[in-house]
Amino acid sequence: MAGRDPREAHRTATPLELFVDLCFVVAVAQASQGLHEALADARYAHGALRFALVFFTIWWAWMNFTWFASAYDPDDLPYRLTVLVQITGSLVLAAGVAHAFDRGDLLVITLGYAVLRTALAALWVRAGLADPARRRTTLRFATGVTVCQAGWLSLLLLPAAARLPGIVVMVLAEVLVPVWAQSAGMTPWHPRHIAERYELFTLIVLGETVTAATVAVRGAFERSHGTGALYALAGGGLLMAFAMWWLYFAKPAHTLLASTHRAHRRRFTWAYGHYLVFTSAAAEGAGLATYADHLTGRTAMSSAAAGLAVTVPAAVFLVTVWAVHLRPHQTRGSEGVPFAVAGAGILSAAWSPAPALVTGLLLAALVAVVTLRQSRSDGQAAPE
């Protein structure tokens, strides 16, 4: 399992990687549904905290596999079987999401996480045996991942009151493993491949958001036979999805990850910052579904609270995409002003009669500004 060439031409996502993404999105959908139910029951802090923690396990497992596969992907029989074990673990994790949200029962979700992460540790060991030049790095990854899984399983033995502090410690330990491992040397990851993998997962999460919102709005139409507010919600949600896609793909990511000293420093910020990109995109579907419940009287939450369920995820998505994905491309500080204005307007839209529609219009206006500015920049850069 020798490392792949980071300058390899035409390096794209494989069918197996796409299959992994589709299976992981099952867990994303379960997490979004759990947040929707918690918000509808007015368990705001409870739901947000559990959603953040559950989504961390999904995102972290997906991200670690993605970076590994960018560096080592022989696509042989042992590799495929090990990845299929990881997929099995992700589906077990997805099956445990509802128990984690409803009762705080972490048994199933922890077992699923341990299965898929232990399979990844085995791949790191195999990479270490086959790649002597990077053996210290790969074995550090294998050791760190294995120790963390022992830690997660140990949390199941703790009393309920001690689990939250233990989870915080384990999250910190997980995040530090790549930092410690790669201090011994970098793995040969491929910038264009990594950028494409993140882009594809963003598309899948946005697609899940559209699906969740569509199902909720359709149910609301069936219960109320359609109202102006529901039409505004449906139209606004569609505008939001379009604009979120447009803004994310406004600039190429691989140029930020090119092999330069500056790009090396920003790589962790870009990769880790996508936790908020993915989380907020998934939370948007829950927010739109919650607002549909509010319009049809299925929840007792206030109009402002229901509006915030729509606007807060949109604002987080916008700010994070700008901070980690778009700002590094910008050359003037004034280019960030439209994003700040749009973000403030989106948060304020929670108190409007149609928060989804207002948010969608603000995002669409921002897309127009970004596109116009890009057109002008391209025109100035074009040779005469």
VENTAUR-V741768 format. One record per pair of residues at least 4 apart in sequence whose C-alpha atoms are under 7 Angstrom apart, sorted by the first residue. I is the first residue (numbers start at 0). J is the second residue. If there is no record, write none. Layout:
i j
I J
I J
This chain:
i j
0 71
0 73
0 126
0 129
0 130
1 71
1 126
1 129
1 130
2 70
2 71
2 130
2 187
3 70
3 71
3 187
4 187
5 187
5 188
5 189
6 189
10 192
11 192
12 16
12 17
12 192
12 196
13 17
14 18
15 19
16 20
17 21
18 22
19 23
19 86
20 24
20 200
21 25
22 86
22 89
22 90
23 27
23 89
24 28
24 204
25 29
25 93
26 30
26 57
26 90
26 92
26 93
27 31
28 32
28 207
29 33
29 93
29 96
29 97
30 34
30 50
30 53
30 54
30 96
31 35
31 281
31 282
31 284
31 285
32 36
32 285
33 37
33 97
33 100
34 38
34 46
34 47
34 50
34 285
35 39
35 285
35 286
35 288
35 289
36 40
37 41
37 42
37 43
37 46
38 42
38 43
38 46
38 289
39 289
39 298
40 298
41 300
42 46
43 47
44 48
45 49
46 50
47 51
48 52
49 53
49 100
50 54
51 55
52 56
53 57
54 58
54 278
55 59
56 60
57 61
58 62
58 274
59 63
60 64
60 116
61 65
62 66
63 67
64 68
64 119
65 69
66 70
66 188
67 71
68 72
69 188
69 189
69 192
69 193
70 186
70 187
70 188
70 189
73 78
74 78
74 79
75 79
76 80
77 81
78 82
79 83
80 84
81 85
81 118
82 86
83 87
84 88
84 115
84 118
85 89
85 114
85 115
85 118
86 90
86 115
87 91
88 92
88 111
88 112
88 114
88 115
89 93
89 111
89 112
89 115
90 94
91 95
91 107
91 108
91 111
92 96
92 107
92 108
92 111
92 112
93 108
95 99
95 107
95 108
96 100
96 108
97 101
98 102
98 103
98 104
99 103
99 104
99 105
105 109
106 110
106 155
107 111
108 112
109 113
109 151
109 152
110 114
111 115
112 116
113 117
113 148
114 118
115 119
116 120
116 144
117 121
117 145
118 122
119 123
120 124
120 141
120 144
120 145
121 125
121 141
122 126
123 127
123 137
123 138
123 140
123 141
124 128
124 137
124 138
124 141
125 129
126 130
126 137
127 131
127 133
127 134
127 137
127 138
130 134
133 137
133 184
134 138
135 139
135 183
136 140
136 180
136 181
136 183
136 184
137 141
138 142
139 143
139 180
140 144
140 176
140 177
140 180
141 145
142 146
143 147
143 176
144 148
145 149
146 150
147 151
147 169
147 172
147 173
148 152
149 153
150 154
150 169
151 169
154 162
154 165
157 161
157 162
158 162
161 165
162 166
163 167
164 168
165 169
166 170
167 171
168 172
169 173
170 174
171 175
172 176
175 179
176 180
177 181
178 182
181 185
189 193
190 194
190 253
190 256
190 257
191 195
191 253
192 196
193 197
194 198
194 252
194 253
195 199
196 200
197 201
198 202
199 203
200 204
201 205
201 277
202 206
203 207
204 208
204 277
204 280
204 281
205 209
205 240
205 280
205 281
206 210
207 211
208 212
208 280
208 281
208 283
208 284
209 213
209 284
210 214
211 215
211 284
211 288
212 216
212 284
212 287
212 288
213 217
214 218
215 219
215 288
215 291
216 220
216 233
216 288
216 291
217 221
218 222
219 223
219 291
219 295
220 224
220 225
223 295
225 229
226 230
227 231
228 232
228 353
229 233
230 234
231 235
231 353
231 356
232 236
232 353
232 355
232 356
233 237
234 238
234 356
235 239
235 355
235 356
235 358
235 359
236 240
236 355
236 356
236 359
237 241
238 242
238 359
238 363
239 243
239 358
239 359
239 362
240 244
241 245
242 246
242 362
242 363
242 366
243 247
244 248
245 249
245 366
246 366
247 320
250 325
252 256
252 324
253 257
255 262
256 262
256 266
257 262
258 262
258 263
259 263
260 264
261 265
262 266
265 269
266 270
267 271
268 272
268 323
269 273
269 323
269 324
272 276
272 323
273 277
274 278
275 279
275 316
275 319
276 280
276 316
276 319
276 320
277 281
278 282
279 283
279 312
279 313
279 315
279 316
280 312
280 316
282 286
282 312
283 287
283 309
283 312
283 313
284 288
285 289
286 290
286 308
286 309
287 291
287 309
288 292
289 293
289 305
290 294
290 305
290 306
291 295
292 296
292 297
292 298
293 297
293 298
293 300
293 305
300 304
300 305
301 305
302 306
303 307
303 349
303 350
304 308
305 309
306 310
306 349
306 350
306 354
307 311
307 349
309 313
309 354
309 355
310 314
310 345
310 346
310 348
310 349
310 354
310 358
311 315
311 346
312 316
313 317
314 318
314 342
314 345
314 346
315 319
316 320
317 321
317 342
318 322
318 342
319 323
320 324
320 325
321 325
321 326
322 326
325 329
329 334
335 339
336 340
337 341
337 365
338 342
339 343
340 344
341 345
341 361
341 362
341 365
342 346
343 347
344 348
345 358
345 361
348 354
348 357
348 358
349 354
353 357
354 358
355 359
356 360
357 361
358 362
359 363
360 364
361 365
362 366
363 367
364 368
365 369
366 370
367 371
368 372
369 373
370 374
371 375
372 376
373 377
374 378
375 379
376 380
377 381
